[in-house]
Amino acid sequence: MATGNPNLATLHPVSGVKISTVSAGIKTPGRNDLVVFELAERSSVAGVFTKNRFCAAPVTLSKQHLSEASVRYLVVNTGNANAGTGEQGMKDAKATCERLAEIMEVEANQVLPFSTGVIGENLPMDRLLNALPLVKSALVEDGWVEAASGIMTTDTRPKGASVQFEYQGETITITGLSKGAGMIKPNMATMLGFIATDAVIAPDVLQGLLTETATKSFNRITVDSDTSTNDSCILVATGQVEAAVINSEQDPLFAVFKAHLQALMIDLAQAIIRDGEGATKFVSVQVENAVSQDEALEIAYTVAHSPLVKTALFACDPNWGRILAAVGRANIAPFDLNKLAIYLDDVCIVEHGGRALSYSEADGQDVMNREDITIRIDMASGEASETVWTSDLSHDYVTINAEYRT
């Protein structure tokens, strides 16, 4: 199941990026499960990674390589996370980088590895290494659509977004992919995300842009409150549009570029929620007029993570008491119950500490029958507002995860 428009957006090629998608048969014979991105020389590359203490070997190695060298290649495999694999997992991640570097005639630390799939199993290195020579001849500039499918695991649809805009007579392109459907409560980025632009952006500015836009996009989604061992998001600036230069936040292009990048990152993040495992609802949890950002996020995530709220959403049941109870148990300072108001879309369900006088079951039911729903919580105690996006909890979610390894 999934919600919203199933069609993949037009993905514009980014000058300075070539992509290859081939089959290594890592988990499923014949399936395209190995993706390589080739980046133009002197590209700037930024990354954000999972904060899970059991982070996967490729995450550790990517962070190391990113700090050491000018990155030329990203190599992504699906079907196996290479996480919880100890010393052997690190050896395998290094061997992957070394083999691709040998094929492409670069240094091993110019390759960043990424893996996603089952945790706790060693990579089938014979299959992976045997497939790597195939990628060189398959590199193309318009390989984004194939790559979007190639990085999927339990996803039911590929996820991508792309935007072009004009600056000083030049066209600037930003194109990105994301993957993820379960084990989604990112604590940095998403399960996997790859975004590229042809603008010229200084490395420190690029890192700041990625960190800030990931915070307001991938760090505002949750399917099941589980943070993956492999979460990684990479932002690349190839520098091929020489007139589009951002060396500092004061440059005229900075604000315009950031706005386009933020919108694209939100699209990629929301696509994960729309394709959440077993999802039938896309739910925005908006907290308004809270004392602080932390308070707003705590309330929003408490509601978004509640199994009782999520199962009611799946059943289209306007059981508003579950939302009220979730807000009430959020780990925040005491607040005035009489000031708080809770809405389903524009239907007020709670005010003055109880059921709103204007509320009717029919109005609530009308909202709950919709595919897209907003739960809005007005704390009336401050000026901070935050939004978290989540999905419902269905029978299919349980089935998918119960049968994940079969």
C-alpha positions as CSV (number, residue, x, y, z in Angstrom):
1,M,0.0,0.0,0.0
2,A,1.0,3.6,-0.4
3,T,-0.7,7.0,-0.5
4,G,-0.7,9.9,-2.9
5,N,0.4,10.1,-6.6
6,P,2.4,6.9,-7.5
7,N,4.1,8.5,-10.5
8,L,7.8,9.4,-10.2
9,A,8.5,13.0,-11.0
10,T,10.6,14.0,-14.0
11,L,14.2,13.7,-12.8
12,H,16.5,16.2,-14.6
13,P,20.1,15.0,-15.1
14,V,22.7,17.0,-13.2
15,S,25.8,18.0,-15.1
16,G,28.8,16.4,-13.5
17,V,26.9,13.3,-12.3
18,K,26.8,9.9,-14.1
19,I,25.0,6.9,-12.6
20,S,25.1,3.2,-13.2
21,T,22.6,0.6,-12.0
22,V,23.3,-3.1,-12.4
23,S,22.5,-6.5,-10.9
24,A,24.7,-8.1,-8.3
25,G,22.0,-10.6,-7.1
26,I,22.9,-9.7,-3.5
27,K,19.5,-10.9,-2.2
28,T,17.4,-11.6,-5.3
29,P,18.9,-13.0,-8.5
30,G,18.5,-10.7,-11.5
31,R,17.4,-7.7,-9.5
32,N,19.2,-4.4,-10.1
33,D,20.6,-3.8,-6.6
34,L,24.0,-2.1,-7.2
35,V,24.1,1.6,-7.9
36,V,27.2,3.8,-8.5
37,F,27.3,7.6,-8.8
38,E,30.3,9.1,-10.6
39,L,31.0,12.7,-9.6
40,A,33.0,15.3,-11.5
41,E,36.4,16.1,-10.2
42,R,36.5,18.8,-7.6
43,S,32.8,18.3,-6.6
44,S,32.0,19.4,-3.1
45,V,30.4,16.6,-1.0
46,A,28.5,16.8,2.3
47,G,27.0,14.1,4.4
48,V,24.8,13.5,7.5
49,F,24.7,10.0,9.0
50,T,22.8,8.0,11.6
51,K,23.4,8.5,15.3
52,N,22.6,4.8,16.0
53,R,25.5,3.5,18.1
54,F,25.5,0.3,16.1
55,C,26.0,2.2,12.8
56,A,26.9,0.1,9.9
57,A,30.4,-0.4,8.6
58,P,29.8,1.6,5.4
59,V,28.6,4.5,7.5
60,T,31.8,4.5,9.5
61,L,33.9,4.2,6.4
62,S,32.0,6.9,4.5
63,K,32.5,9.3,7.3
64,Q,36.2,8.6,7.4
65,H,36.6,8.9,3.6
66,L,34.6,12.1,3.5
67,S,37.0,13.7,5.9
68,E,40.1,12.5,4.0
69,A,39.7,13.0,0.3
70,S,37.9,14.5,-2.6
71,V,35.0,12.1,-3.3
72,R,34.6,10.8,-6.8
73,Y,32.2,7.8,-6.4
74,L,29.3,6.6,-4.3
75,V,28.6,2.9,-4.3
76,V,25.2,1.6,-3.0
77,N,24.1,-1.9,-2.5
78,T,20.6,-3.1,-1.4
79,G,19.6,-6.4,0.1
80,N,22.2,-6.4,2.8
81,A,22.9,-3.6,5.4
82,N,26.4,-4.8,6.3
83,A,25.5,-3.7,9.9
84,G,26.1,-5.7,13.0
85,T,28.9,-7.5,11.1
86,G,31.9,-6.5,13.2
87,E,35.4,-6.6,11.8
88,Q,34.4,-8.6,8.8
89,G,31.9,-5.9,7.8
90,M,34.5,-3.2,7.8
91,K,36.8,-5.4,5.7
92,D,34.0,-5.9,3.2
93,A,33.2,-2.2,3.0
94,K,36.9,-1.5,2.4
95,A,37.2,-4.2,-0.2
96,T,34.2,-2.7,-2.0
97,C,35.8,0.7,-2.1
98,E,39.2,-0.7,-3.1
99,R,37.8,-2.7,-6.0
100,L,35.7,0.2,-7.4
101,A,38.7,2.5,-7.0
102,E,40.9,0.1,-9.0
103,I,38.3,-0.1,-11.8
104,M,37.8,3.7,-11.9
105,E,41.5,4.5,-11.4
106,V,41.1,6.6,-8.2
107,E,42.1,6.2,-4.6
108,A,40.0,4.0,-2.3
109,N,39.2,6.9,0.0
110,Q,37.6,8.7,-2.9
111,V,34.8,6.2,-2.8
112,L,31.9,6.3,-0.3
113,P,30.1,3.0,0.4
114,F,26.4,2.7,1.4
115,S,24.4,-0.4,2.2
116,T,20.8,-1.2,3.1
117,G,18.8,-4.3,3.8
118,V,19.0,-7.1,6.4
119,I,21.1,-6.4,9.5
120,G,23.5,-8.9,11.0
121,E,24.4,-10.8,7.8
122,N,27.7,-10.6,6.0
123,L,27.7,-9.2,2.4
124,P,28.0,-11.9,-0.3
125,M,31.3,-10.3,-1.5
126,D,31.9,-12.7,-4.4
127,R,28.6,-11.5,-6.0
128,L,29.2,-7.8,-5.2
129,L,32.8,-7.7,-6.4
130,N,32.0,-9.7,-9.5
131,A,29.3,-7.1,-10.5
132,L,31.5,-4.0,-9.9
133,P,33.3,-4.2,-13.3
134,L,29.8,-3.9,-15.0
135,V,29.2,-0.4,-13.7
136,K,31.9,1.4,-15.7
137,S,30.4,0.9,-19.1
138,A,26.9,1.4,-17.8
139,L,27.4,5.0,-16.5
140,V,25.0,7.5,-18.0
141,E,23.9,11.0,-17.2
142,D,20.2,10.2,-17.2
143,G,20.4,7.2,-14.9
144,W,18.4,8.8,-12.0
145,V,15.2,6.8,-12.6
146,E,16.9,3.4,-12.7
147,A,18.9,4.4,-9.6
148,A,15.7,5.3,-7.7
149,S,14.5,1.7,-8.2
150,G,17.9,0.2,-7.6
151,I,18.2,1.6,-4.1
152,M,14.8,0.3,-2.9
153,T,14.2,-2.4,-0.3
154,T,10.7,-2.7,1.1
155,D,9.7,0.4,-0.8
156,T,6.8,-0.2,-3.2
157,R,7.7,2.7,-5.4
158,P,10.8,4.7,-6.4
159,K,11.2,8.1,-4.8
160,G,12.8,11.2,-6.4
161,A,12.4,14.9,-6.8
162,S,13.9,17.5,-9.2
163,V,13.8,21.2,-9.6
164,Q,15.3,23.7,-12.1
165,F,15.5,27.5,-11.7
166,E,17.1,30.4,-13.4
167,Y,19.9,32.5,-12.0
168,Q,21.8,35.2,-14.0
169,G,20.7,33.6,-17.3
170,E,21.9,30.1,-16.2
171,T,19.7,27.1,-15.3
172,I,20.5,25.5,-12.0
173,T,19.4,21.9,-11.4
174,I,18.8,20.1,-8.1
175,T,17.8,16.4,-8.3
176,G,17.6,13.8,-5.5
177,L,16.6,10.3,-4.6
178,S,15.5,8.8,-1.3
179,K,14.6,5.3,-0.1
180,G,12.9,4.0,3.0
181,A,9.6,2.6,4.1
182,G,10.2,1.0,7.5
183,M,12.7,1.4,10.3
184,I,12.0,5.2,9.9
185,K,12.6,7.6,12.7
186,P,15.7,9.3,11.3
187,N,18.1,10.8,13.8
188,M,20.1,12.8,11.2
189,A,18.7,12.1,7.7
190,T,16.8,9.1,6.1
191,M,17.6,5.5,5.4
192,L,19.3,6.6,2.2
193,G,19.2,9.9,0.3
194,F,21.4,11.2,-2.6
195,I,20.9,14.8,-3.8
196,A,23.1,16.7,-6.4
197,T,23.3,20.1,-7.9
198,D,25.4,21.6,-10.6
199,A,26.0,24.9,-8.7
200,V,29.4,25.9,-7.2
201,I,29.1,25.6,-3.4
202,A,31.9,25.8,-0.9
203,P,32.3,22.6,1.2
204,D,31.5,24.2,4.6
205,V,28.5,26.0,3.2
206,L,27.3,22.8,1.5
207,Q,27.5,20.9,4.8
208,G,25.6,23.6,6.6
209,L,22.9,23.6,3.9
210,L,22.5,19.8,4.2
211,T,22.4,19.8,8.0
212,E,19.8,22.5,8.2
213,T,17.5,21.2,5.4
214,A,17.8,17.6,6.6
215,T,16.7,18.8,10.1
216,K,13.5,20.3,8.7
217,S,12.7,17.4,6.4
218,F,14.2,13.9,7.0
219,N,14.4,14.6,10.8
220,R,10.7,15.4,10.8
221,I,9.4,12.0,9.7
222,T,8.5,8.8,11.4
223,V,6.9,5.5,10.3
224,D,7.6,3.3,13.3
225,S,10.0,5.3,15.6
226,D,13.0,3.0,14.8
227,T,16.3,4.7,13.8
228,S,18.2,2.6,11.3
229,T,21.8,1.6,11.6
230,N,22.4,2.8,8.0
231,D,20.8,6.2,7.7
232,S,22.9,8.3,5.3
233,C,22.2,11.4,3.2
234,I,24.6,12.9,0.8
235,L,24.5,16.3,-0.9
236,V,26.8,16.9,-3.9
237,A,27.7,20.2,-5.7
238,T,29.5,19.4,-9.0
239,G,30.3,23.1,-9.8
240,Q,29.5,22.7,-13.5
241,V,27.4,26.0,-13.7
242,E,30.2,28.4,-13.0
243,A,28.0,31.5,-12.7
244,A,26.1,29.9,-9.8
245,V,28.6,30.4,-6.9
246,I,27.8,30.2,-3.2
247,N,30.8,30.8,-1.0
248,S,28.9,32.1,2.0
249,E,25.4,32.7,3.4
250,Q,25.7,36.3,2.3
251,D,26.0,35.5,-1.4
252,P,22.8,36.5,-3.3
253,L,22.1,33.0,-4.5
254,F,22.2,31.4,-1.1
255,A,18.7,32.1,0.1
256,V,17.1,31.2,-3.3
257,F,19.1,28.0,-3.5
258,K,18.3,27.0,0.1
259,A,14.6,27.5,-0.4
260,H,14.6,25.3,-3.5
261,L,16.7,22.7,-1.7
262,Q,14.5,22.7,1.4
263,A,11.3,22.2,-0.7
264,L,13.0,19.3,-2.6
265,M,14.2,17.7,0.7
266,I,10.7,17.9,2.1
267,D,9.3,16.2,-1.0
268,L,11.8,13.4,-0.6
269,A,11.1,12.9,3.1
270,Q,7.3,13.0,2.6
271,A,7.6,10.4,-0.2
272,I,9.0,8.0,2.4
273,I,5.9,8.5,4.6
274,R,3.5,8.1,1.7
275,D,5.2,4.8,1.0
276,G,5.5,3.8,4.7
277,E,5.2,0.0,5.2
278,G,1.5,-0.8,5.0
279,A,0.5,2.9,5.0
280,T,-3.0,4.0,4.0
281,K,-2.8,7.5,5.5
282,F,-0.4,10.4,5.2
283,V,-0.6,12.3,8.5
284,S,0.7,15.8,9.4
285,V,1.0,16.4,13.2
286,Q,1.2,20.1,13.7
287,V,2.0,21.7,17.1
288,E,1.4,25.4,17.3
289,N,2.1,28.1,19.9
290,A,4.3,25.9,22.1
291,V,6.8,27.2,24.6
292,S,9.8,26.0,22.6
293,Q,10.8,24.0,19.6
294,D,11.7,21.1,21.8
295,E,8.3,21.1,23.4
296,A,6.6,21.2,20.1
297,L,8.6,18.3,18.8
298,E,8.1,16.2,21.9
299,I,4.3,16.6,21.6
300,A,4.3,15.9,17.9
301,Y,6.4,12.8,18.1
302,T,4.4,11.5,21.1
303,V,1.2,11.6,19.0
304,A,2.9,10.4,15.8
305,H,4.4,7.4,17.7
306,S,1.3,6.3,19.6
307,P,0.2,2.8,18.4
308,L,-3.3,3.7,19.6
309,V,-3.5,6.8,17.5
310,K,-1.9,5.1,14.5
311,T,-4.3,2.1,14.6
312,A,-7.3,4.4,15.0
313,L,-6.1,6.3,11.9
314,F,-5.9,3.0,10.0
315,A,-9.4,2.1,11.1
316,C,-10.7,5.6,10.1
317,D,-12.0,5.8,13.7
318,P,-12.4,9.3,15.1
319,N,-11.4,8.1,18.6
320,W,-10.2,11.6,19.6
321,G,-9.5,10.5,23.2
322,R,-6.4,8.7,22.0
323,I,-4.9,11.9,20.6
324,L,-5.8,13.8,23.8
325,A,-4.2,11.1,26.0
326,A,-1.0,11.1,23.9
327,V,-0.7,14.9,24.2
328,G,-1.2,14.5,28.0
329,R,1.6,12.1,28.4
330,A,4.2,14.0,26.4
331,N,7.3,14.6,28.5
332,I,7.0,18.4,28.8
333,A,6.4,20.9,31.6
334,P,2.8,21.2,32.9
335,F,0.6,23.3,30.7
336,D,-2.9,24.9,31.0
337,L,-5.4,22.3,29.8
338,N,-8.1,25.0,29.4
339,K,-6.0,26.8,26.8
340,L,-5.1,23.8,24.6
341,A,-7.2,23.0,21.5
342,I,-6.9,20.0,19.2
343,Y,-8.2,19.8,15.6
344,L,-8.7,17.1,13.0
345,D,-8.1,19.2,9.9
346,D,-10.4,22.2,10.6
347,V,-12.7,20.3,13.0
348,C,-12.1,21.2,16.6
349,I,-12.3,18.1,18.8
350,V,-10.9,19.3,22.1
351,E,-11.1,22.7,23.9
352,H,-11.4,23.9,27.5
353,G,-10.0,20.5,28.8
354,G,-12.6,18.3,27.1
355,R,-14.7,17.6,24.0
356,A,-15.4,20.7,21.9
357,L,-19.0,21.8,22.1
358,S,-19.1,22.2,18.3
359,Y,-17.7,18.7,17.6
360,S,-19.9,16.0,16.1
361,E,-18.9,12.3,15.4
362,A,-20.0,12.8,11.7
363,D,-17.6,15.7,11.3
364,G,-14.7,13.7,12.8
365,Q,-15.6,10.7,10.7
366,D,-15.5,12.8,7.5
367,V,-11.9,13.8,8.2
368,M,-10.8,10.3,9.3
369,N,-12.1,8.9,6.0
370,R,-9.6,11.0,4.1
371,E,-6.2,9.8,2.9
372,D,-4.4,13.0,4.0
373,I,-5.1,14.1,7.5
374,T,-3.8,16.9,9.7
375,I,-3.8,16.6,13.5
376,R,-3.3,20.2,14.8
377,I,-2.5,20.9,18.4
378,D,-2.6,24.5,19.6
379,M,-0.9,24.9,22.9
380,A,-1.6,28.6,23.2
381,S,1.4,29.1,25.5
382,G,4.2,30.4,23.3
383,E,5.4,31.1,19.7
384,A,7.1,27.8,18.7
385,S,5.6,25.6,16.0
386,E,6.8,22.3,14.4
387,T,5.3,19.7,12.1
388,V,6.1,16.0,12.0
389,W,4.8,13.7,9.2
390,T,3.8,10.1,9.9
391,S,1.7,7.2,8.6
392,D,-0.9,4.9,10.1
393,L,-0.3,1.4,11.5
394,S,-1.9,-1.3,9.5
395,H,-2.1,-5.1,9.3
396,D,0.3,-5.0,6.4
397,Y,3.0,-3.3,8.5
398,V,3.0,-6.2,10.8
399,T,3.0,-8.7,8.0
400,I,5.8,-7.0,6.1
401,N,8.1,-6.9,9.2
402,A,7.1,-10.4,10.5
403,E,8.0,-11.8,7.1
404,Y,11.0,-9.5,6.3
405,R,13.6,-12.3,6.1
406,T,11.4,-14.9,4.5
